Amino acid sequence: MSEYWILAAILLPIFGGVLTLLIPFKNRKIMMCYLEIVMLTTSAIVWKLILNGTTEVFHIIHFVEDLSISFKIDSISMIFAGLVSLLWPLAVLYSFEYMEHEEREKIFFMFYSITYGITLGIAFASDLLSMYFFYELLTLSTVPLVLHTLKREAVLASRKYLYYSIGGAAFAMIGLVFVIIYGVTCEFQLGGVLDMALIGERKNLLLWVYLLAFMGFGVKAAIWPMGSWLPDAGVAPTPVTALLHAVAVVKAGVFAMIRLTYYSFGPSFLRGTWVQNVVMGFAMFTILYGCSMAVKETHLKRRLAYSTISNLSYIIFGITLMTPLGLAGALCHLICHAVMKINAFFCAGAFMQKTGKSYIYEMDGVGRKMPIVFGCFTVSALGLMGVPGLAGFISKWNLASAAVESMNVQAYFGIGCLLASALLTAIYMMNTVIHAFFPGKDFNYGTLAGVTDPSWKMCLPLLVFSISVAVLGIFSGPLVHFLREAAGV
């Protein structure tokens, strides 16, 4: 019976999205109710699956031998699917007000809904082939969202995103083929599936293949030097960029890297080799590169995009430790960063929609006019900095603890990168908050006449996310315990 519920969770938002374009709604309010019901129903199904729990593999489409499109719910699936299912309905609610005056609204919501189902397909995939199938579909469903405005910069950004994604997928395909050939099974198994008897003297070849696949999946995770598409994608509507940067695309990238490292090649095969040093080096460099670029960026959404690049490599750093604690730390930051960053992007979107402005230097005094929006933004800013009592501190603490426990000398330098990044994050996030709340005693608030907080449809998600940042920071014990169990600590 569980396979039908999994299919329902994946297909409901896909077909529900297509029907959005086909149904002749009498008015916009009915369409909004329909979309929110589809999202909430899908999330309810996901949580039914998570709470019931099953490790059984369900083969949906069989190709040849043991190659098929299959689904399984394990601990990692629960984490990613649970995160997505909690954030998506709130994101759709936020979108209703944001997209009210946008053109091609039905097309937007069609692809927005379809992307939800495809992301769940990635979460529930039981093997590398099934995950790769949905991973490619994710690119196809999100390109129209980046392209939505049809402006020249949107066309260029979507083209760049498509080229990068297709190129990365080609490298990831190489890893898929080698795992199929040299693996004892195609199914994900914690610890890896490689058959050492088959590999023989080809270990170094497999390490090169892992590097190619890791960097291929790393395109969506915006690892340097392949992350320049992410700031450019900020031309899309804010509901799109928030999900691109916080949940769907970039988190699918790091999720795929977790599956590749811990469930396909296996940490015991990779740990202590030259390839571990290489991928950890890329992660450490990207941490510093992202936050350094964020400090000098003056466009609000692009600044947050570079922040995302840096924070994604926090997760990648945890992955490259190749220890159970490293995996637990990576999963912790995957969750905490998603909540903090989607909140920050939605605050940025509210500011841009209400004022028509986009740059940091144009934010002077706006915090006094939009206290809910910028109060919530401040919570995310403090969380991203790693202030104790908030979500960011918990995830960074777990990553640093895992680095110390790994006994890897290079990982100790990684801790230094985390500390340097925390300082730079404080600079670029608090600089934004100071502009908003402390414009100077001579500032003329008359220039902000008519600027107010948005309606409850945009403010409610912000308040929920802000409270979640605090709750994750204060009551993190059960979550961390679950993540450690999932990682095999």
PyMOL commands that set and color helices and strands:
alter all, ss='L'
color gray80, all
select helices_A, chain A and resi 2-22+28-52+75-98+105-124+128-146+152-182+196-199+203-217+229-235+238-246+249-265+267-270+274-296+300-321+324-355+360-362+366-369+371-385+391-405+409-437+445-448+456-474+477-487
alter helices_A, ss='H'
color red, helices_A
select strands_A, chain A and resi 54-62+68-73
alter strands_A, ss='S'
color yellow, strands_A
deselect
rebuild
show_as cartoon
